[in-house]
Amino acid sequence: MQLSIDRLALSSVALSALAAAAPGLPSTTTNVLKPLDSRAGFAHPGLLHTEADFTRIKSKVSAKTSPWYVGWNKLVAHANSGYAPNPQATVVRGSGTGLSENYASLYRDAAAAYANAIYWKVTGDTAYAAAAAKILDAWSSTLKVITGTSDKYLASGIYGYQLANAAEILRGYTAWSGLSALNTMLSTVFYPMNHAFLVNHNDAKIDHYWANWDLANMCTMYAIGVLADNATMVDEAVTYFKSGGGNGAIQKTIWVTYTESGSSKVLGQGQEAGRDQGHAMLDFALLGVFAQQAYNQGNDLFGYLSNRILAGAEYAAKYNLYQDVPYTTYTNSDVTQTVISPDSRGNIRPAWELLYAHYGSLKGLNASWTKQYRDYVVNNGSGAEGGGGDYGTTSGGYDQLGFGTLLYRLEA
C-alpha cells in the first residue's frame, strides 16, 4: 500500500512542476503525468543495462578476458568509494545570465555515481554502492532548479538520463532507500524541462535547435519513465522519436538516405552533418542511448524505419574515417549548408561499441563503417572505450557515460 501512495504522490508533485515549468502550454498538458501504474510492466534493471548484461560482464571480468578486462580497468580508475559529491540547489549552465556556471558539479557527480554503481554491481563491494547512493541522495535532497541560458535544456537532457541510469543499477542495492526521493526530484526538476523543450523549444522556431537538443531531452524523459515506472513518460518520448515536430524525430535527425555504391547498404545523412562532426557524432551517441534504453524494455527502435539509426551511423562513421559520402544541401529557418562540414572530423566519442554490438554482433547486419569507427575509438583508448572525463575535462568529455567495451561488447 505504501508503494501506491508514494507513486500517486509523485505524480501529483510532478503535475504541479510541469504546470509551473510550462504555463503557456495547452491545458491538455496537465494530463501528461498520469498516476504511476504498477502494471506498467517495466523490467528492472532495464535502461542501458539488464541483469543478463551484468552476468556477461561479470564472467568476462572474472576471467580477465580481453578486451573486456581492459575496459574494466578503465572503469576501476573512475570508481571511488570515498567520492564526495558536490550537490547544488540551483544548477546553472550558460554564461551571460549574471549567474555563475556550476553545472560541472552535476556532470562529474553523475559520472561518479554511474561508475561506482557498476563497480558494485560487478564486484558486490557495497562500499561502492554506498558511494553511489550518497551521490544520488545528495542531489535528490538538494537540487531544485536548473537555469541559465537556453543551454539549461542541454543540462536537463544530458545529465538526467545519466543520473537515472546510475539509479536503475543501484535500485538492486537493498540498503538504499533513496529511490523514491530521486524519482521525485527527476520528475519535478528534469522531466518538466524535457517536456517543455520538446513542446515549445524555448519559444523558438521548431527547426531552430539542432537534433542533439531534442535527443538529449528524449533520453532523459524515457529514462525517468522507466526508473519511475511511468508508462506515460515513456510513451511520450517514443511518440516524439517517431513523429515529433523538432529535429530529434528520427526522420528529421536522419533526413535523407542514399544507397552506397558497391555494398548496396543504406547511408543516412544526419541533420548536423553540415554543422560540424563533433555534434553530428553526438547525435549518434544519444540515438544509441535512446534506442538501447527502449530495446531493454522490449521496444526495438534500433530497427525502426528499416534500421534508420544504422544508416545514419554508417554515413557518419564513413565520413569521419575520411571517406567520401554524398551530401544534400540542408536548409532550415536559420542556415543553408551546401557542403558537409569537415570541422572536428575524426573526433572521438565513446559511443560506437554500443552501436556495433547491436547491429553487427547481435543482429548480424552490415555495419562495417560502424565497426571500423568502433575500432578507431578503441585503438585511440589503448584497447577499450573510456568513460566520463577520459575525453576531456569540460562538459563535452562527459556527454556520454561510456565504458562501452566493458558494457556492450558481445564478441572479441
C-alpha positions as CSV (number, residue, x, y, z in Angstrom):
1,M,0.0,0.0,0.0
2,Q,2.8,2.4,0.8
3,L,4.2,2.0,-2.7
4,S,0.9,3.0,-4.3
5,I,0.7,6.1,-2.1
6,D,4.2,7.1,-2.9
7,R,3.5,6.7,-6.6
8,L,0.4,8.8,-6.6
9,A,2.1,11.5,-4.5
10,L,5.0,11.6,-7.0
11,S,2.6,12.1,-9.9
12,S,0.8,14.9,-8.1
13,V,4.1,16.7,-7.4
14,A,5.3,16.2,-11.0
15,L,2.0,17.5,-12.4
16,S,2.4,20.7,-10.3
17,A,6.0,21.1,-11.5
18,L,5.0,20.5,-15.1
19,A,2.4,23.3,-15.0
20,A,4.8,25.7,-13.4
21,A,7.5,24.9,-15.9
22,A,5.3,25.5,-19.0
23,P,2.4,27.7,-18.0
24,G,1.7,28.7,-21.6
25,L,1.1,25.1,-22.8
26,P,-2.4,23.9,-23.8
27,S,-4.5,22.7,-20.9
28,T,-4.2,19.1,-22.1
29,T,-0.6,19.0,-21.0
30,T,-1.8,19.0,-17.4
31,N,-2.7,15.4,-18.0
32,V,0.7,14.3,-19.3
33,L,1.7,12.8,-16.0
34,K,-0.9,10.2,-15.1
35,P,-0.7,8.3,-11.8
36,L,2.1,5.8,-11.9
37,D,0.8,2.3,-12.7
38,S,2.3,-0.7,-11.0
39,R,1.1,-2.7,-14.0
40,A,3.3,-0.8,-16.4
41,G,5.4,-3.9,-16.6
42,F,8.9,-2.4,-16.8
43,A,11.9,-4.7,-16.5
44,H,14.5,-3.7,-13.9
45,P,17.3,-3.1,-14.3
46,G,16.3,-2.1,-17.7
47,L,17.8,1.1,-19.0
48,L,21.2,0.9,-20.6
49,H,21.9,-2.4,-18.9
50,T,20.0,-5.5,-17.9
51,E,20.7,-8.3,-15.4
52,A,21.7,-10.5,-18.3
53,D,24.3,-7.9,-19.3
54,F,25.8,-7.9,-15.9
55,T,26.0,-11.7,-15.8
56,R,28.0,-11.5,-19.1
57,I,30.2,-8.6,-17.8
58,K,31.0,-10.4,-14.5
59,S,32.1,-13.5,-16.4
60,K,34.4,-11.6,-18.6
61,V,35.9,-9.6,-15.7
62,S,36.3,-12.7,-13.6
63,A,38.2,-14.5,-16.4
64,K,40.2,-11.3,-17.2
65,T,39.2,-11.7,-20.8
66,S,40.4,-9.1,-23.3
67,P,39.2,-6.6,-24.4
68,W,36.6,-6.5,-21.6
69,Y,39.2,-6.6,-18.9
70,V,40.9,-3.6,-20.4
71,G,37.6,-1.8,-20.3
72,W,37.2,-2.9,-16.7
73,N,40.4,-1.4,-15.7
74,K,39.3,1.9,-17.2
75,L,36.2,1.8,-15.1
76,V,38.2,0.9,-12.0
77,A,40.2,4.1,-12.4
78,H,37.0,6.1,-12.1
79,A,35.3,4.2,-9.2
80,N,35.9,5.7,-5.8
81,S,34.2,4.6,-2.7
82,G,35.4,7.8,-0.9
83,Y,33.9,10.1,-3.5
84,A,32.5,13.3,-2.1
85,P,29.5,14.8,-4.1
86,N,29.0,18.5,-4.6
87,P,25.2,19.0,-4.9
88,Q,23.8,22.4,-5.9
89,A,20.3,23.7,-5.2
90,T,20.4,25.7,-8.4
91,V,22.4,24.3,-11.4
92,V,23.5,27.0,-13.9
93,R,24.5,26.2,-17.5
94,G,25.2,29.0,-19.9
95,S,27.1,32.2,-19.3
96,G,25.8,35.8,-19.5
97,T,22.9,35.5,-17.2
98,G,24.6,37.1,-14.2
99,L,24.8,33.7,-12.5
100,S,28.0,31.7,-12.2
101,E,28.0,28.4,-14.1
102,N,28.3,25.5,-11.8
103,Y,26.9,22.6,-13.9
104,A,30.3,20.8,-13.8
105,S,29.3,19.6,-10.3
106,L,26.4,17.8,-11.8
107,Y,28.1,16.0,-14.7
108,R,31.0,15.0,-12.6
109,D,28.8,13.6,-9.8
110,A,26.6,11.8,-12.3
111,A,29.6,10.1,-13.9
112,A,30.9,9.1,-10.5
113,A,27.6,7.7,-9.4
114,Y,27.4,5.6,-12.5
115,A,31.0,4.2,-12.2
116,N,30.5,3.4,-8.6
117,A,27.2,1.7,-9.2
118,I,28.7,-0.5,-11.9
119,Y,31.7,-1.4,-9.8
120,W,29.3,-2.5,-7.0
121,K,27.2,-4.5,-9.5
122,V,30.2,-6.4,-10.9
123,T,32.1,-7.0,-7.6
124,G,29.4,-6.9,-4.9
125,D,31.5,-4.5,-2.9
126,T,28.9,-2.5,-1.0
127,A,31.3,0.4,-0.2
128,Y,30.9,1.5,-3.8
129,A,27.1,1.1,-3.8
130,A,27.1,3.3,-0.7
131,A,29.2,5.8,-2.5
132,A,26.8,5.9,-5.5
133,A,23.8,6.2,-3.1
134,K,25.5,9.1,-1.3
135,I,25.8,10.9,-4.6
136,L,22.3,10.3,-5.7
137,D,20.8,11.1,-2.3
138,A,22.8,14.4,-2.1
139,W,21.3,15.6,-5.4
140,S,17.8,14.4,-4.7
141,S,17.7,16.3,-1.4
142,T,19.3,19.4,-2.8
143,L,18.6,20.2,-6.4
144,K,15.6,22.4,-7.0
145,V,16.2,24.3,-10.3
146,I,18.2,24.1,-13.5
147,T,18.6,27.5,-15.1
148,G,20.9,29.6,-17.2
149,T,20.7,30.4,-20.9
150,S,19.0,28.1,-23.4
151,D,21.9,25.8,-22.5
152,K,19.9,24.8,-19.4
153,Y,18.0,22.5,-21.7
154,L,21.2,20.7,-22.6
155,A,21.7,20.1,-18.8
156,S,18.2,18.9,-18.4
157,G,18.7,16.5,-21.2
158,I,22.2,15.1,-20.8
159,Y,22.5,14.8,-17.1
160,G,19.1,13.5,-16.3
161,Y,19.4,10.2,-18.1
162,Q,22.9,9.7,-16.6
163,L,21.5,10.1,-13.0
164,A,18.6,7.8,-13.9
165,N,20.9,5.1,-15.3
166,A,23.0,5.1,-12.2
167,A,19.9,4.8,-10.1
168,E,18.5,2.0,-12.2
169,I,21.6,-0.1,-11.5
170,L,21.6,0.8,-7.8
171,R,17.9,0.0,-7.2
172,G,19.0,-3.6,-6.6
173,Y,21.1,-2.4,-3.5
174,T,18.8,-3.3,-0.7
175,A,20.4,-0.8,1.7
176,W,19.5,2.1,-0.5
177,S,16.2,3.8,0.5
178,G,16.6,6.9,-1.8
179,L,14.9,5.7,-5.0
180,S,11.6,7.4,-4.2
181,A,13.3,10.7,-3.4
182,L,15.3,10.6,-6.6
183,N,12.3,9.8,-8.7
184,T,10.6,12.8,-7.2
185,M,13.5,15.1,-7.9
186,L,13.9,13.8,-11.5
187,S,10.2,14.0,-12.1
188,T,9.8,17.6,-10.8
189,V,13.1,19.2,-11.9
190,F,14.2,17.4,-15.1
191,Y,11.0,16.0,-16.7
192,P,9.1,19.3,-16.8
193,M,12.0,20.8,-18.7
194,N,12.3,17.8,-21.0
195,H,8.6,18.1,-21.8
196,A,8.5,21.9,-22.1
197,F,11.5,21.9,-24.5
198,L,10.0,19.2,-26.8
199,V,6.7,21.1,-26.9
200,N,7.8,24.7,-27.4
201,H,11.6,24.6,-28.0
202,N,12.3,27.6,-25.8
203,D,9.8,29.7,-27.9
204,A,12.0,29.3,-31.0
205,K,11.0,28.1,-34.4
206,I,10.5,24.4,-34.5
207,D,13.6,23.8,-36.6
208,H,15.9,26.2,-34.8
209,Y,17.5,23.8,-32.3
210,W,19.9,21.1,-33.6
211,A,18.9,17.4,-33.2
212,N,21.1,16.8,-30.2
213,W,19.0,19.1,-28.0
214,D,15.8,17.1,-28.7
215,L,17.6,13.8,-28.4
216,A,19.1,14.6,-25.0
217,N,15.8,15.5,-23.6
218,M,14.2,12.4,-25.1
219,C,16.8,10.2,-23.5
220,T,16.1,11.7,-20.0
221,M,12.3,11.6,-20.4
222,Y,12.5,7.9,-21.3
223,A,15.0,7.1,-18.6
224,I,12.9,8.8,-15.9
225,G,9.8,7.0,-17.1
226,V,11.4,3.6,-16.7
227,L,13.0,4.4,-13.4
228,A,9.7,5.7,-12.0
229,D,7.5,3.0,-13.7
230,N,5.7,5.8,-15.6
231,A,4.5,4.5,-18.9
232,T,3.1,7.9,-19.9
233,M,6.6,9.5,-19.9
234,V,8.0,6.5,-21.9
235,D,5.2,6.7,-24.4
236,E,5.7,10.5,-24.8
237,A,9.4,10.0,-25.6
238,V,8.8,7.2,-28.1
239,T,6.0,9.1,-29.8
240,Y,8.3,12.1,-30.2
241,F,11.0,9.8,-31.7
242,K,8.6,8.6,-34.3
243,S,6.6,11.7,-35.1
244,G,7.8,14.7,-33.1
245,G,7.9,18.2,-34.6
246,G,11.5,19.0,-33.9
247,N,14.8,17.8,-35.2
248,G,15.0,14.9,-32.7
249,A,12.3,13.0,-34.6
250,I,14.1,10.2,-36.4
251,Q,13.1,11.2,-39.9
252,K,14.4,14.7,-39.3
253,T,17.6,13.6,-37.4
254,I,18.5,11.3,-40.3
255,W,16.6,13.1,-43.1
256,V,17.9,11.8,-46.4
257,T,19.2,8.4,-47.4
258,Y,21.4,7.0,-50.2
259,T,22.4,3.6,-51.5
260,E,26.1,3.0,-51.1
261,S,27.9,2.0,-54.3
262,G,29.4,-1.4,-54.1
263,S,27.6,-2.6,-51.0
264,S,24.0,-1.6,-51.6
265,K,23.8,-0.6,-47.9
266,V,21.8,2.4,-46.9
267,L,23.6,5.5,-45.7
268,G,21.7,8.3,-43.9
269,Q,22.7,11.9,-43.8
270,G,22.4,13.4,-40.3
271,Q,20.8,16.8,-39.6
272,E,24.0,18.2,-38.1
273,A,26.4,16.9,-40.8
274,G,26.8,20.3,-42.3
275,R,27.3,21.9,-38.9
276,D,30.4,20.1,-37.6
277,Q,31.3,16.5,-36.9
278,G,31.6,16.8,-33.1
279,H,27.8,17.5,-32.9
280,A,27.0,15.2,-35.8
281,M,28.6,12.3,-33.8
282,L,26.9,13.4,-30.6
283,D,23.6,12.7,-32.3
284,F,24.5,9.0,-32.7
285,A,25.8,8.7,-29.1
286,L,22.4,9.9,-28.0
287,L,20.4,7.8,-30.5
288,G,22.3,4.8,-29.2
289,V,21.3,5.6,-25.6
290,F,17.7,6.2,-26.5
291,A,17.4,3.0,-28.6
292,Q,19.3,0.9,-26.1
293,Q,17.0,2.0,-23.2
294,A,14.0,1.2,-25.3
295,Y,15.3,-2.1,-26.5
296,N,15.9,-3.3,-23.0
297,Q,12.2,-2.7,-22.4
298,G,11.2,-4.8,-25.4
299,N,10.8,-1.9,-27.9
300,D,13.2,-2.2,-30.9
301,L,13.7,1.3,-32.0
302,F,17.1,0.3,-33.4
303,G,15.1,-1.5,-36.2
304,Y,12.6,1.4,-36.7
305,L,12.3,2.6,-40.3
306,S,14.4,-0.2,-41.7
307,N,17.3,0.4,-39.3
308,R,17.4,4.2,-39.9
309,I,19.8,4.7,-36.9
310,L,22.2,2.3,-38.5
311,A,22.0,4.1,-41.9
312,G,22.9,7.3,-40.1
313,A,25.7,5.8,-38.1
314,E,27.3,4.2,-41.2
315,Y,27.2,7.6,-43.0
316,A,28.7,9.5,-40.1
317,A,31.3,6.8,-39.4
318,K,32.4,6.6,-43.0
319,Y,32.9,10.3,-43.4
320,N,34.8,10.5,-40.1
321,L,37.0,7.7,-41.3
322,Y,38.0,10.2,-44.1
323,Q,36.0,8.6,-46.8
324,D,33.7,10.5,-49.2
325,V,30.0,10.4,-48.7
326,P,27.2,12.1,-50.7
327,Y,25.6,15.2,-49.3
328,T,22.4,17.1,-49.9
329,T,22.1,20.8,-49.1
330,Y,20.5,21.3,-45.7
331,T,18.3,24.3,-45.1
332,N,16.3,25.4,-42.0
333,S,15.0,28.7,-40.8
334,D,18.5,29.8,-39.7
335,V,21.0,28.3,-42.1
336,T,21.7,26.9,-45.5
337,Q,24.6,24.4,-45.6
338,T,25.7,23.4,-49.1
339,V,28.6,21.2,-48.1
340,I,29.3,18.6,-45.4
341,S,31.4,20.2,-42.6
342,P,35.0,18.9,-42.1
343,D,35.2,20.6,-38.7
344,S,36.1,18.1,-35.9
345,R,36.3,15.3,-38.5
346,G,37.6,12.1,-36.8
347,N,36.5,13.1,-33.3
348,I,36.5,10.5,-30.6
349,R,33.3,9.7,-28.6
350,P,32.8,6.5,-26.6
351,A,29.6,5.6,-28.4
352,W,30.5,3.1,-31.1
353,E,30.7,-0.1,-29.0
354,L,27.0,0.1,-28.2
355,L,26.0,0.7,-31.9
356,Y,28.1,-2.1,-33.3
357,A,27.2,-4.5,-30.6
358,H,23.6,-4.2,-31.5
359,Y,23.7,-4.0,-35.3
360,G,26.8,-6.0,-36.1
361,S,27.1,-8.6,-33.3
362,L,23.5,-9.1,-32.1
363,K,21.7,-8.7,-35.4
364,G,24.5,-9.6,-37.9
365,L,23.8,-6.7,-40.1
366,N,26.3,-5.0,-42.4
367,A,27.7,-2.3,-40.1
368,S,31.2,-2.2,-41.5
369,W,31.8,1.5,-41.1
370,T,30.5,1.5,-37.6
371,K,32.8,-1.4,-36.7
372,Q,35.8,0.4,-38.2
373,Y,34.9,3.5,-36.2
374,R,34.5,1.5,-33.1
375,D,38.0,0.1,-33.6
376,Y,39.3,3.6,-34.3
377,V,37.9,4.8,-30.9
378,V,39.1,1.7,-29.1
379,N,42.6,1.9,-30.5
380,N,42.7,5.6,-29.5
381,G,41.9,4.5,-26.0
382,S,44.6,1.8,-25.8
383,G,42.3,-1.1,-26.1
384,A,38.9,0.0,-24.8
385,E,36.4,2.8,-24.6
386,G,36.8,5.0,-21.6
387,G,34.2,7.0,-19.6
388,G,33.3,10.4,-18.3
389,G,36.4,12.6,-18.2
390,D,38.5,10.4,-20.4
391,Y,37.7,12.5,-23.4
392,G,38.2,16.0,-21.9
393,T,37.7,17.6,-18.6
394,T,35.0,20.0,-19.7
395,S,31.3,19.2,-20.4
396,G,32.0,17.6,-23.8
397,G,34.1,14.9,-22.1
398,Y,31.1,13.9,-20.0
399,D,28.4,13.9,-22.8
400,Q,28.5,10.1,-22.7
401,L,28.7,7.6,-19.8
402,G,31.0,5.4,-21.9
403,F,32.9,2.3,-20.9
404,G,31.3,0.6,-23.9
405,T,33.9,-2.1,-24.4
406,L,33.2,-3.5,-21.0
407,L,29.5,-2.9,-21.0
408,Y,28.3,-3.6,-24.6
409,R,30.9,-5.7,-26.4
410,L,29.4,-9.1,-27.3
411,E,32.3,-10.7,-29.2
412,A,36.0,-10.1,-29.2
